[in-house]
Amino acid sequence: MVAASHTSVAEREGIRNRIAEIERQLDEHRYRPGPWEQLLKDLRALPRDERAALKEEISRVSSKLHRRDGRATLSLMAGISIEAALTVIATVLIIIAQQNHSNLLAIIAAAIWIMTFQPLLKIGVGYLLGVEYEYAYLYGAEPRFKMRHGDFIAAPRWSRIVLHLSGMV
């Protein structure tokens, strides 16, 4: 007898079909908001092993959804390199500010750190929890990072919470 918490084969195929339909609509440039959000809600109700079995499909469609508006992207390493370089620059600025008693340089350094520590910390925590990232994209002048949404959905609830909380630090 199958445990009650597992979905039936028909339900799993129904979810796979919905993912495929959303992807088809995206490829044909006729997707309208709504189905993806409902699908994610339904996916969260699945047992973890069943979500994990769908993670590649989820990540692929999530990436297509994210890229459909044509935003500029960078490789993941380029985005991390920019964040790391800005963090180092801010460190140098804080040293110079301290030596020159410059409040302005200290404020600039702190502002840079505020922008760079959060994404670097979240990426690091994500990797520790098994959630990888795909690429960086520009949000204004600041790089942001696109996580592999399938990894996120497949992760246990506690790790999804920890990942979100790490972004609030």
C-alpha positions, 0 to 999 in steps of 0.5 A: 500500500502506498503512503497517503503523503505520496501523490499518484502517478497520474497526479505526478504526470499532471504536474509534469504536463503543467510544467511542459505546458508552461514551457511551451507557452513561454517558447511560443511567447504566449505565457500569461502570469498565473499558472507558474505561481499555482504550480509552485504552490502545488509543488510545495505540497509534494513530498521532498523526493517527488519535488527533487525528481522534478528539479531540473524541469523546474529550474529550466522553466524558472530560468525561461520565465526569468529571462523572458523580459530580456534583462541583461545577464552575466555569468555567475562567476562574473557577478560574484567577482564584481561583488567580491571586488566591491567588498575589497574596495570597501575594505580599502576605503574603510581603512583610508577613512579610519586613517584620514578620519573621513566620515564620508569615506566610511559611509561610502564603504559601509554602503558598499558593504551593505550591498555586497555582503548580503548576496555573497552570504546568501550564495554561500548559505545556498551552496551549503544547503544544496541550492545552486545559482545559475547566473547574475543579472543586473537590477539597476546597477547592482548584480543579483543572482538567479538561484536554480529554483528546482534546487530551492523547491527540492530542498527541505522546508527548514533549509528554504527558511534558513536561505531566506533568513540568510538574505535578511542579515 
